């Protein structure tokens, strides 16, 4: 899908922001607030801190980034197809100590990223596509180098 020029700004392509709402709400709930011991709450004791901070994060995003489109994604309380498809979904595994360890232990994740990268580079030729694994326990973002992705793609294709 080719980039479409925004009617609001002819200088840049339209941008879509996808918000992992539950991640931000979780972070907001546990965020320290101006040396407060207790979270923000109503006079009846209803905790409002997460809603307050999450709303402020969204307002800041809208004000500073001026997205053309935005979607806030929320998770279901019920188990979803992701839990069935991915045994490690929401498993909070500790991050590997090195890229080599990640490739050894979590090679299937890297193959999956390599396949996504291959599809995206075909859809958007000439545009850079980077891939990374996010380890939620720490949190830590581990970018996977292009060479490792190329090797994982080759491995995935030859194993079909």
C-alpha contacts under 8 A as a table, 3 or more apart, distances in Angstrom:
res1	aa1	res2	aa2	distance
1	X	123	X	6.08
1	X	124	X	6.89
2	X	123	X	7.85
2	X	124	X	6.80
3	X	13	X	5.69
3	X	14	X	6.87
4	X	13	X	5.52
4	X	14	X	5.79
5	X	9	X	7.44
5	X	10	X	5.80
5	X	11	X	7.59
5	X	12	X	6.30
5	X	13	X	4.54
5	X	14	X	5.63
6	X	9	X	5.29
6	X	10	X	5.76
6	X	12	X	6.82
6	X	13	X	5.81
6	X	14	X	4.82
6	X	68	X	7.21
7	X	10	X	6.26
9	X	12	X	6.26
10	X	13	X	7.56
14	X	67	X	7.59
14	X	68	X	5.79
14	X	69	X	7.97
15	X	67	X	5.63
15	X	68	X	5.47
15	X	69	X	6.49
16	X	67	X	6.26
16	X	68	X	6.20
16	X	69	X	4.77
16	X	70	X	5.66
16	X	71	X	7.91
17	X	67	X	6.68
17	X	69	X	6.38
17	X	70	X	4.76
17	X	71	X	6.40
18	X	70	X	5.97
18	X	71	X	5.02
18	X	72	X	6.05
18	X	73	X	7.08
19	X	70	X	7.57
19	X	71	X	6.10
19	X	72	X	4.61
19	X	73	X	5.86
20	X	23	X	5.59
20	X	24	X	6.57
20	X	72	X	6.49
20	X	73	X	5.53
20	X	74	X	6.91
21	X	24	X	5.20
21	X	25	X	6.03
21	X	72	X	5.76
21	X	73	X	5.50
21	X	74	X	5.44
22	X	25	X	4.99
22	X	26	X	5.94
22	X	73	X	7.75
22	X	74	X	5.86
22	X	75	X	6.67
23	X	26	X	5.22
23	X	27	X	6.20
24	X	27	X	5.01
24	X	28	X	5.96
24	X	54	X	6.51
25	X	28	X	4.90
25	X	29	X	6.00
25	X	50	X	5.50
25	X	51	X	7.18
25	X	53	X	7.89
25	X	54	X	5.88
26	X	29	X	5.21
26	X	30	X	6.59
26	X	50	X	7.31
27	X	30	X	5.50
27	X	31	X	6.04
27	X	50	X	7.93
28	X	31	X	5.01
28	X	49	X	6.98
28	X	50	X	4.75
28	X	51	X	7.82
28	X	53	X	5.61
28	X	54	X	6.25
29	X	39	X	7.82
29	X	49	X	5.94
29	X	50	X	4.30
29	X	53	X	7.97
30	X	50	X	7.90
32	X	35	X	6.75
32	X	36	X	6.86
32	X	39	X	7.97
33	X	36	X	5.46
33	X	39	X	7.45
36	X	39	X	6.90
39	X	47	X	6.61
39	X	48	X	7.70
39	X	49	X	5.90
40	X	47	X	5.84
40	X	48	X	5.55
40	X	49	X	4.65
41	X	44	X	7.67
41	X	45	X	5.40
41	X	46	X	5.17
41	X	47	X	4.05
41	X	48	X	4.97
41	X	49	X	6.61
42	X	45	X	5.16
42	X	46	X	5.19
42	X	47	X	6.50
42	X	48	X	6.84
43	X	46	X	7.47
47	X	50	X	7.72
48	X	51	X	5.45
48	X	52	X	6.07
49	X	52	X	5.09
49	X	53	X	6.08
50	X	53	X	5.32
50	X	54	X	5.85
51	X	54	X	5.17
51	X	55	X	5.96
52	X	55	X	5.30
52	X	56	X	6.28
53	X	56	X	5.01
53	X	57	X	6.16
54	X	57	X	5.04
54	X	58	X	6.32
55	X	58	X	5.14
55	X	59	X	6.16
56	X	59	X	5.02
56	X	60	X	6.06
57	X	60	X	5.16
57	X	61	X	6.20
58	X	61	X	5.04
58	X	62	X	6.20
59	X	62	X	5.11
59	X	63	X	6.03
60	X	63	X	5.04
60	X	64	X	5.87
60	X	65	X	7.96
61	X	64	X	5.40
61	X	65	X	5.41
61	X	66	X	7.04
61	X	67	X	7.90
62	X	65	X	5.66
62	X	66	X	4.91
62	X	67	X	6.37
63	X	66	X	5.76
67	X	70	X	6.52
76	X	79	X	7.14
76	X	80	X	7.40
79	X	82	X	7.81
79	X	83	X	6.24
80	X	83	X	5.64
80	X	84	X	7.19
81	X	84	X	5.14
81	X	85	X	6.08
82	X	85	X	4.96
82	X	86	X	5.67
82	X	89	X	6.62
83	X	86	X	5.50
83	X	87	X	6.21
83	X	88	X	7.72
83	X	89	X	5.70
84	X	87	X	6.55
86	X	89	X	5.30
88	X	91	X	5.05
92	X	135	X	6.94
92	X	136	X	5.52
92	X	137	X	4.94
93	X	135	X	6.87
93	X	136	X	7.40
93	X	137	X	6.30
94	X	135	X	6.68
94	X	136	X	7.81
94	X	137	X	5.72
94	X	138	X	6.98
95	X	102	X	7.95
95	X	135	X	5.52
95	X	137	X	7.48
95	X	138	X	7.31
95	X	140	X	7.11
96	X	99	X	7.30
96	X	101	X	5.74
96	X	102	X	5.49
97	X	101	X	6.56
97	X	102	X	7.75
98	X	101	X	5.23
98	X	102	X	6.34
99	X	102	X	4.93
99	X	103	X	6.12
99	X	142	X	7.82
99	X	144	X	7.64
100	X	103	X	5.15
100	X	104	X	6.18
101	X	104	X	5.02
101	X	105	X	5.96
101	X	106	X	7.94
102	X	105	X	5.31
102	X	106	X	5.27
102	X	107	X	6.88
103	X	106	X	5.46
103	X	107	X	4.67
103	X	110	X	6.93
104	X	107	X	5.74
106	X	109	X	5.47
106	X	110	X	6.76
107	X	110	X	5.06
107	X	111	X	6.15
107	X	152	X	7.63
108	X	111	X	5.00
108	X	112	X	6.16
109	X	112	X	5.06
109	X	113	X	6.28
109	X	133	X	7.95
110	X	113	X	5.02
110	X	114	X	6.04
110	X	144	X	7.65
110	X	149	X	6.72
110	X	152	X	6.49
111	X	114	X	4.91
111	X	115	X	6.23
111	X	149	X	7.11
111	X	152	X	4.96
111	X	153	X	5.89
111	X	155	X	7.81
111	X	156	X	6.23
112	X	115	X	5.20
112	X	116	X	6.35
113	X	116	X	5.05
113	X	117	X	6.04
113	X	131	X	6.37
113	X	132	X	7.81
113	X	149	X	7.38
114	X	117	X	5.02
114	X	118	X	6.13
114	X	131	X	7.85
114	X	149	X	4.93
114	X	150	X	6.84
114	X	152	X	6.23
114	X	153	X	5.28
115	X	118	X	5.04
115	X	119	X	6.32
115	X	153	X	6.19
116	X	119	X	5.19
116	X	120	X	6.14
117	X	120	X	5.09
117	X	121	X	6.02
117	X	129	X	6.26
117	X	130	X	7.41
117	X	131	X	7.15
118	X	121	X	5.31
118	X	122	X	6.36
118	X	153	X	7.95
119	X	122	X	5.25
119	X	123	X	6.28
120	X	123	X	4.95
120	X	124	X	5.90
120	X	129	X	7.13
121	X	124	X	5.07
121	X	125	X	5.29
121	X	126	X	7.42
121	X	127	X	6.91
121	X	128	X	7.49
121	X	129	X	6.64
122	X	125	X	5.55
124	X	127	X	5.71
130	X	143	X	7.54
130	X	144	X	7.70
130	X	146	X	7.72
131	X	143	X	5.91
131	X	144	X	5.75
131	X	145	X	7.83
132	X	141	X	6.43
132	X	142	X	5.26
132	X	143	X	3.97
132	X	144	X	5.30
133	X	141	X	5.79
133	X	142	X	5.17
133	X	143	X	6.39
133	X	144	X	7.38
134	X	139	X	6.99
134	X	140	X	5.79
134	X	141	X	4.53
134	X	142	X	6.36
135	X	138	X	6.40
135	X	139	X	5.38
135	X	140	X	5.12
135	X	141	X	6.30
135	X	142	X	7.87
136	X	139	X	4.49
136	X	140	X	6.72
137	X	140	X	7.78
144	X	148	X	6.55
144	X	149	X	6.74
145	X	148	X	5.43
145	X	149	X	6.45
146	X	149	X	4.99
146	X	150	X	6.08
147	X	150	X	5.06
147	X	151	X	6.26
148	X	151	X	5.15
148	X	152	X	6.11
149	X	152	X	4.99
149	X	153	X	6.06
150	X	153	X	5.14
150	X	154	X	6.24
151	X	154	X	5.11
151	X	155	X	6.17
152	X	155	X	5.00
152	X	156	X	6.06
153	X	156	X	4.99
153	X	157	X	6.08
154	X	157	X	5.20
154	X	158	X	6.10
155	X	158	X	5.29
155	X	159	X	6.09
156	X	159	X	5.30
156	X	160	X	6.71
157	X	160	X	5.59
